[in-house]
Amino acid sequence: MNIQNILVTGGAGFIGSEVIRQLVTLENTNVINLDKLTYAGNLENLKSVESNSNYTFVKGDICDESLLKELFKTHKISKVIHLAAESHVDRSINDPLLFVRTNLIGTATLLNVAKSSWEGDYINKVFYHISTDEVYGSLNFGNDLFKETTSYDPRSPYSASKAGSDHLVRSFFHTYGFPILISNCSNNYGPYQFPEKLVPLCINNILNKKPLPIYGKGENIRDWLYVSDHADAILTILKNGQIGETYNIGGNNEWSNLDLVKVICKTMDLKLNRPEGDSEKLITFVQDRAGHDLRYAIDSSKIQKELGWTPSLQFEDGLKLTVDWYLQETEWLRNVSSGEYKSYYKNQYG
């Protein structure tokens, strides 16, 4: 019987917690969640699994080499799902060195420890690195899509740091024969997303009748993917992906920021029994983000053809589920917005 001991980095975050909630349901699988618990790490996201016998939480930094070595030794880690990252573009513009430290140095440290711990025995071992479509740069309006073969052209400190980490991961495959997988994903949305991101920010601001800030003219286009679909794709790649390969994960849901916010407004007005058009009055155009990429769009035909994965939800359906969740989980939203969520773990983990 092969037991999977899977290290998930950044597992208390938005995407990571969904991955863990799905992983712990698998047979013969132990999940070790390593998270630094920065502002975006929230253990309330994992209340439903924290008592599971096959789940372990460790507070720590992926740059801490000695901690990583101890984790690999103690838990006999056989697979890594590497999600830990600084991921907000605006924050990267204000503090690029933080992104370099976590996304580049942290990834390099994790790679090196995994390599030394596995000592060349790569049977049933996988280092799976989760990346972003932003490494590919920006598309013009039209039908062009990011493919796995698209040249990298990152435009922000965030995307540059993720591009660098992608290259590091690939270098270990080509140099050492190290068993890696990479996926590059489009924008995620869904339950438990930190409300600095567009969808939960709009939901929260509409609830409180605050302005809905939209950069520039709102014409920037993104491809949107429901978070549980992304986690399902990650588990599909982990199980069936070909070592050394990259897979693009997209939702086939392109929306301009303005159109997306308008759909959120319409959905919220219906849910809150407000007059139609009431929430749209909150839309406020603000100065455009520095170096704002115009359009991202993913060609996910490779994962669909080779691994049989397709997204299950269109944006409107996923949005209704998302809005319903936030309206039901008002305490979670209030705790995150106020910072109170940090008290959930501070006595135990500091």
N, C-alpha and C positions, 0 to 999 in steps of 0.2 A: 504494500500500500504506500503510494507516494504522497507524502504530506507536503503541501505548499506552505512555506513560511514567507509571507510577502511583506516586505517593508514598503509602506506608503508614506512618502514625504509630503508634508503639507496637507495631511488628511483632515485637519480641522477646518479647512477652508471650504468654499462653496462647492467646487467640483470634487475636491478630495473627499469630502464627507459623503457625497452621493456615491462615489466609487466604493467607499468602505461599507456603506449600507447595503450595497449589492454584493460585495465580496464576502461578507460574513455569512451569507446564506449558502455559500458553496460548501460542499462536503470536502473533508480533508484539507481545509484551508485555515491557517492561522494568520491573523492580520496584526502587524505591528505599526502603529501610527506614530510617526515622528513629526512633531510640529513645534515651532518656536513660540507659537501663540503671540504673534504680532497682532496688530489691530484687526487684521482680517481673519485670524484664527479664532474660532468660537466653538468651545466644547459643547455648548447647548445644541449644536448641530448634530451631535452624536449621542444624545441622551437615550435614544431608542436602542443603542447597541452597546452602551458602556458596560453593562453587566454580562455581556456574552462571554463565554469561556474561551472563545477563539479570538478575542480582541484584547489588545494591550495598547495603552497610550504611554508615550514617552515624550516629555517636554525636552526639546533640545534643538540645536542649530546644525544644519547640514555642513557648516564650515568647521565644526568641532570634530577633528579627525579621531581623537581618542575615544569620544563617545560613539562614533560610527563603528570603529573597530570592535568595541565592546558589544554593540548591538548585533553585529554580524556573527560574532563568536557565540554570544549567549543564546540568541534566537535561531542560529543556524539558517540565516537568511538565504533563500534560494532564488527569490525574484524581487525586483525593485520596480515600483511604479513611482516615478519621480515627478511630483506635481509642485513641490515647494518652489515658490518664486515670488518676487515682487512683480505685480502685474498691472498696475494702473499707470497709464501713459502720462497723465498730468503730474503724478508724483515723480515719475522718472525725469520729467523736465525740470522739476525743482531740486531733485537730489539724485543725479545720475550715478554717483559713486555707490550709493546704497544698492542700486540695481546691479552694478558690476560685481559687488561683493557677493550678493546672494545668488544671482543667476549664473555668473561665470565661475567665481572662486568656489562657491558652494557645490556646483555641479562637478567641477574638476576634482574637488575633495572626495565627493561621493563616488565618482568613477574610480578613483585611485584606490580607495578603500575596498570597494567591491572587487576590483581586479586582484588586489593582494590577498583578500580573504578567500576568494575562490581558487587561488593558486593554480590557474590554468585548467582546472576541472570545470568545464562549462556545460557539462551534461545537465539538462533540465534547469539551467540557469538563464535568467533574462534580466537585462537592465532596460527598462522601458521609460523613455524620456518623453514627457508631454510638452508639446510646444504650441505655437500660435501661427495663424495665417499672416500675422503682421510682419513676419520675417521676409515675406515676398515683396514688400513695398506697397505700391498703390496702383490700382487699375483705373483706366479712363471709363467713362460711360460706354456701354456697349455689351457685347457678349463674351469678351475674353474672361477666362477663369484661371485661377491659380492651380497649377498641376504640381505633382511631386517633382517634376523636372524643371519647374520655373526657377530662374536664377534669383538668388537672394538679393534684396535691395532694401534693407531696413532703414526707416526714416526717423525713428525716435530713439532715445536712450534705452527705453524698454525693449523695443523690437531688436535693437542692435545687440543688447545683452542676451536675448533669447537666441538670436542668430548665432552668436558666438558659442553659446552652450550647445546648440545643435551640431556645430562643426566639431566641437570637442568630443561629443558622443560618437560621431561618425569616425573621427580619427582613431578612437580606441578600437573600433571594429576593423578598420583597414590596417592599423599598425599591429595590433595584438590578436586579432581574431576574436575579440571580445564580443559576447552575444548581446547585441543591442536591437531595440526597436524604437522608432520615432513616429509620433503622429503630430500633425499640425491641424489645429481646429479653428473653426469660425467662432463668432461671438456666442456665448452661452447665456441663457436666462432660465429662471425657474426658482423654486423654493430655496431659502437659506442664502440668497445672494446678498452680499454686503451692500447697503444702500448708497454707496458712492457711485455705483454703476447705473446706467441709464434707466433700465426697466424698473428696478425697485426704488430708485430715486424718484421717478415720476409717480409711482404708486403712493409712496410715502408723502410726497409733496401735495398730491391731489387730496389725500386724506386730510391733510392739515391746511389745505387751501393756500399753499405757498407757490411761488413762481416755478415754472418748469423751464429751466435754462436749456437753450438749444444753440450750439455753436454756429456762427456764421448765418447762412440762409437755411440750414437744415437739409442741405442737398446731399451730404455725405451718405454713402450707401454701405450697409453691412449685411452679411449673411448670418441668419440667426438659427441657433440650434438649442432645443430643450435639453436641460442638463442631464436628465435620466437617459436620453438618447445618446448623449456623449459618453456617459459612463458605460452604457451597454456596448458602444463601439470600442471603448478601451478594453473591456473584458474580452471582447471578440478578438481583438488584435493580440492581447496577451496570450490567449489560448491557441489561436490559429495563424497569427502573423508569421511571415518568413523572416528569420533572423537577418539583420542588416538592412531591412527594408523600411521605407517611410510610407505612411498612409495619411492622406488628407481626409479630414472628417468635416463634412458640411451639412447644413440643414436644407439646402435648396430653397431658402427663404430670404430673398433680397428685399430690403426695405430701406428707403431713405430715412434719416433720423426724424425728419418732420412728419412723414407719413406714419412712422411707427408711433411717435408720441400721440398723434391724433387718434390712432386705434386704441391706445391705452386710455386716452381721455374718454372716448366713446364707451369703452368697456366699463370704466369706473363709474361713469354717469349712470349706466344701466344698473350696476351692482349697488350703487349708493342711493338709487332713486332720486338722482338730481336731474334737473332739466337738461335736455339734450343741448350740447354746446357749452354747458356751464364750465367744465374743466378746461376746454380749449382756451378760454379767456385767460388762463394762467400761463400760457406759452409766452416765453420771453426770449428774444434773440440776444445772444451775448457775443462778445468779440471772439473770433475764431481761435481755436487752439493753434499754437505754433507748430508748423509743419504738418498740419492735419491731412492725413491720407484721404483721398477722395472716395475710393471704393475698394472693398474687399469682396471676393466671391470665390468659392471653393468648387473645384471639380473633384467630386468624391467617387468617380466611376471606378477607380481602382479597388477601393475597399468593397464596393458593391459587387463588382464582378468576381474578385478573387476570394473574398471572405463572406459574401452574402449578406452584408449588413446594409440596412437602409434606415433612415430616420422614420419614426412612427408618427410624428406629429407635425402638422403645419403650424405656422406661427399663431394664427388666430386661436386654434384649439389649445395650444400650449399656453398662450397668454391667459385664456380664461381659467385654466388650472392654476396658473401662477397668481393671478389676482385673487382667486378664491382662497389660496393658501395664505397670502399676506393678510387678507381680511379676517381669516380665522385665527391667525397667529399674531394678533396685535401685541401681545406681551413680548414675543420674540423681537418684533420690529421696534417696539418701544425700548427694550433693553439694549439693542444694538445701536439705535439712534442716540441714546443717552450715554452710552458707555457702561451701563450697568452690567452688561453681559460679562465683563471682565471679572466681576465678583464671583461668578459661578466657579471659577477655578483658582482664584488668587490665594485662598487659604491653603489649598493643597499643593499648588505648583509654584506659587510665588509670582 
